[in-house]
Amino acid sequence: MSLRKPPLREAHAAEGASFTEFGGWDMPVEFDSIKVEHAAVREEAGIFDVSHMGQIEVGGPDAADLIQRLTTNDVTELGRGDSHYSMVVDEEGTILDDTVVYRLPEGRDAEFLFVPNAGHDEQMYDRWTDHRDEWGLDAEVENATEEYAMYAVQGPEATDLVAEAADDDVTDLSKFEGTDAAFAGVDCWTARTGYTGEAGFELVVPVESAEAVWDLFDCQPCGLGARDTLRMEMGFLLSGQDFDADENPRNPYEAGVGWTVKLDTEFVGRDALEGVDAEGADEEFVGIKLVDRGVPRHGYDVTDPDGEVIGEVTSGTMSPTLDEPIALGYVPTEYADAGTKVRVVVRGQSKKAKIANTPFLSE
Amino acid sequence: MSFEVPDDRKYSSEHEWVETTDGTARIGITGFAQDELGDVVFVELPDEGEELSQDEEFGVVESIKAVSDLYSPVNATVTAVNDALADQPELVNDDPFGEGWMLEVELAEDDGLDELLSAEEYREQIE
C-alpha cells in the first residue's frame, strides 16, 4: 500500500527532513534534531506539518445532534468559533479516537469540523454517515482530509509569529477559540489549539496554498519526533500507542480524560461509561519517572518492587527538557499515587522507578 | 549528505570504527551511525576486563527515537570505558571519532582486523 503524502512532502525532503510512516502517512519525523526542535518549541517557536490529521466537516440541521451522539463531550456548550477536546467511544465505552471538535463561524457550509487522528479519517467518516443514516438525521458529512494541509505553530513566540503572518488580527483569540483568518491572502481556519503544552495556533490551510502559508513562518520546522517528546512531557495521549481499540482498549476514565465525558448528554457508549464512573476504573494512566539510568519505551513491563508485573509502559523517552527518563502507562489504581515505587523492565533489567504527576513539566 | 570517514582506522559493516596503536585499540561508532540514530541520550557499555568477540553485541546506544545494539568489530578484552559518556552521551553525536569514543581494548592474537573494511570500502557502503 502506498503511503499518503502531506502536500509539502517534497519540499520537506529538500530541507533535509527524514521521514517515517505514521498512520499510513509518510511524515517528516525530524528536520534538524529532536532535541533542537523540542527546545525551539519550549523556548521560542516551531512549526509542525500535521497534515496527516483528518478533517471531517459536518453540516445541516442535525449536525449538532449527530456530533453530540458520537462524541463524549457536550457539544451544546460550544458557541460559534469555540472548540473542545472530546472522545469517540464505542458501545462498550472503549476509545476509538480522540479529537478536537470545532464549531465553525456563520457562513460556512459546515457547522462543525473535527480532527481524527492519522489514518482514522475514513473510519470516522463511515461511522458518522452510518449512524446518521441509521438514526435518520439530516446532516451532511464530508471527509475533507485531502483538501487541506494542517500546521501547528507552537511555542512562547508563536502568537507573535502568527500575528505577523496573518492578514487579520488573531491575537485576541482565547485558548480553544478559532476564526477564519487570511494568510497569504487565503482564508485558513485558525484556532488557538495544539498538542505541545505551549501557547500556539493550528491552521487548516487549503491544499493549493500549502506552500505559501508554510513559507510565512520563519521558525524552526519540527517533525513528529519532537511532537512526540513534547506531548509526552505534558502527559497527553497518543492514539495507537496510549490507547488503541484493538491492541490496547481503554475507556476515557482509565486514560485520564474522564473530564471529557458528559454523562448528562446522550451518546454512544454513555451507559457503559456511566457504569465505569460509578464503579471506578481498575487501572489508571500515570506518569512514571525512572530513578535508575535507562530509557523506558513502549511495551516495557512495569512491575512492583518484588518483580510482579502490574502494567506496561505505553510511551516513554528521555525528556529533552528535564534530561530525565519519563514514561506514560497504565497501572492498577492502588499503585497510581505519585511517589509510589515501581520498577520498569528495560531490556531485561529491572530499573527503579516511581509514579509521577503529569504534566511532567510544572506549569 | 557525505560523512567524514577518517582514513586512519578500520570499519565494520555495522558502523563501528577501530583505531589501533601497538596492540591496543579504540572503538566507537561512525558519523553516519550517529546521524542515523539522532540525539544520543544513553550508552550502555561493558565493564573493564570483559572479553569481546567479533560481531557479537557488547552494548547498547539509545537515542531519543531508537535503541540500537553495538557490535564488537574485533576479538579483544576491554581495558577502559569512556566514562564521560555517562554524563555526556551527546559526545557521540558531537565528536563520534574523537571524544565520543566508547571502549579501549587489548586486541586478541586473532583480532579479526583483516575482516574489517577500509575507509574507502566503508565510504562506498554508506554512499
Chai-1 contact restraints between the chains, C-beta under 6 A:
chainA,res_idxA,chainB,res_idxB,connection_type,confidence,min_distance_angstrom,max_distance_angstrom,comment,restraint_id
A,S33,B,D39,contact,1.0,0.0,6.0,A-B,restraint_1
A,I34,B,G38,contact,1.0,0.0,6.0,A-B,restraint_2
A,I34,B,D39,contact,1.0,0.0,6.0,A-B,restraint_3
A,I34,B,I64,contact,1.0,0.0,6.0,A-B,restraint_4
A,K35,B,D39,contact,1.0,0.0,6.0,A-B,restraint_5
A,G225,B,K65,contact,1.0,0.0,6.0,A-B,restraint_6
A,V295,B,F42,contact,1.0,0.0,6.0,A-B,restraint_7
A,V295,B,E62,contact,1.0,0.0,6.0,A-B,restraint_8
A,T317,B,I64,contact,1.0,0.0,6.0,A-B,restraint_9
A,M318,B,V41,contact,1.0,0.0,6.0,A-B,restraint_10
A,M318,B,I64,contact,1.0,0.0,6.0,A-B,restraint_11
